[in-house]
Amino acid sequence: MAHLRTVFVYSLLLMALTACTPFTGLPKQASNPNSGAEHCPPRQNDTTGYLTTICMYIYAKQIDVSPARPAEYEIKRIEEQLWNGRPAVWVFLNCCYLGDIAIMDKDSGAVLDFRPGPH
């Protein structure tokens, strides 16, 4: 029985890993905080604006999120929690490995922290 459970867990992990398309790297001009705008167009399904803001933050900070593609993230869930004593929104993203998390200021919508999932 334990063997079947292990095979099942590995199968789920393999499906999650193959669902993400490879990220080819950040553009050289990403040191400009506004340079993410050309790579992070607004999306109709992003009613909160979180996905666009997170994408632009990743490009501006040159964060390696491979194999994810920042402009193709989807939100798995959102939780309101405190971050360093201030109200924040934790945005759990769909890619990759154990999932990436963006921590957003609840009032301004700015990214406070970004945590790529462990590989």
C-alpha positions as CSV (number, residue, x, y, z in Angstrom):
1,M,0.0,0.0,0.0
2,A,2.8,2.4,0.8
3,H,4.3,1.7,-2.6
4,L,1.1,2.7,-4.4
5,R,0.9,5.9,-2.3
6,T,4.5,6.8,-3.3
7,V,3.9,6.1,-6.9
8,F,0.7,8.3,-6.7
9,V,2.6,11.2,-5.1
10,Y,5.4,11.0,-7.7
11,S,2.8,10.9,-10.5
12,L,1.2,14.1,-9.1
13,L,4.6,15.8,-8.8
14,L,5.5,14.8,-12.4
15,M,2.2,16.2,-13.7
16,A,2.8,19.5,-11.8
17,L,6.3,19.8,-13.1
18,T,5.4,19.2,-16.7
19,A,2.4,21.7,-16.6
20,C,4.8,24.6,-16.4
21,T,6.4,25.8,-19.6
22,P,10.1,26.7,-19.5
23,F,11.0,30.3,-18.8
24,T,13.8,31.4,-21.1
25,G,15.3,34.1,-18.9
26,L,14.9,37.7,-18.0
27,P,15.5,40.5,-20.5
28,K,18.7,42.5,-20.1
29,Q,16.8,45.8,-19.5
30,A,15.0,44.3,-16.5
31,S,17.1,46.6,-14.1
32,N,14.6,49.4,-15.0
33,P,11.6,49.0,-12.6
34,N,9.2,49.8,-15.4
35,S,10.7,47.3,-17.9
36,G,8.3,44.6,-16.8
37,A,5.4,46.5,-18.4
38,E,6.2,45.2,-21.9
39,H,6.3,41.6,-20.6
40,C,3.4,41.8,-18.2
41,P,0.3,42.9,-20.1
42,P,-2.9,43.4,-18.1
43,R,-5.1,40.3,-18.2
44,Q,-8.9,40.2,-18.2
45,N,-9.0,37.4,-15.6
46,D,-6.9,39.5,-13.2
47,T,-9.6,41.5,-11.5
48,T,-7.4,42.4,-8.5
49,G,-4.4,43.4,-10.6
50,Y,-2.2,41.2,-8.5
51,L,-1.0,39.0,-11.4
52,T,0.3,42.0,-13.4
53,T,1.8,43.6,-10.3
54,I,3.6,40.4,-9.3
55,C,4.9,39.9,-12.9
56,M,6.3,43.4,-13.0
57,Y,7.9,42.9,-9.6
58,I,9.6,39.7,-10.8
59,Y,11.1,41.5,-13.8
60,A,12.1,44.6,-11.9
61,K,13.9,42.5,-9.2
62,Q,15.3,40.0,-11.7
63,I,14.0,37.1,-9.7
64,D,14.6,33.7,-11.3
65,V,11.3,31.8,-11.2
66,S,12.1,29.3,-13.9
67,P,10.5,27.2,-15.2
68,A,7.5,29.5,-14.5
69,R,6.6,32.3,-16.9
70,P,5.6,35.4,-14.8
71,A,3.1,36.6,-17.3
72,E,1.3,33.2,-17.2
73,Y,0.8,32.8,-13.5
74,E,-2.6,31.9,-12.2
75,I,-3.8,32.4,-8.6
76,K,-4.5,29.2,-6.7
77,R,-5.8,30.9,-3.6
78,I,-5.6,34.2,-1.6
79,E,-5.3,34.5,2.2
80,E,-5.3,37.6,4.4
81,Q,-2.5,37.3,7.0
82,L,-0.2,39.6,8.9
83,W,3.3,40.2,7.4
84,N,5.7,41.9,9.8
85,G,2.8,43.1,11.8
86,R,0.9,44.7,8.9
87,P,-2.2,43.5,7.1
88,A,-1.2,41.7,3.9
89,V,-2.6,39.5,1.2
90,W,-0.8,36.2,0.5
91,V,-1.2,35.2,-3.1
92,F,-0.4,31.6,-3.7
93,L,0.5,31.0,-7.4
94,N,0.1,27.9,-9.5
95,C,3.7,27.3,-10.5
96,C,6.0,25.5,-9.9
97,Y,7.3,22.7,-7.6
98,L,5.7,23.6,-4.2
99,G,4.2,26.9,-5.5
100,D,5.4,30.5,-5.5
101,I,3.9,33.0,-3.0
102,A,3.6,36.8,-3.4
103,I,2.9,38.9,-0.3
104,M,1.0,42.0,-1.1
105,D,0.2,45.1,1.0
106,K,-3.5,44.9,1.6
107,D,-4.1,48.6,1.2
108,S,-1.8,49.6,-1.6
109,G,-1.6,46.3,-3.5
110,A,2.2,46.7,-3.7
111,V,4.4,43.5,-3.5
112,L,6.1,43.3,-0.1
113,D,7.9,40.0,-0.6
114,F,8.1,37.2,-3.2
115,R,9.0,33.7,-2.3
116,P,9.7,31.2,-5.1
117,G,8.7,27.7,-4.2
118,P,11.4,25.2,-3.2
119,H,12.8,23.2,-6.1
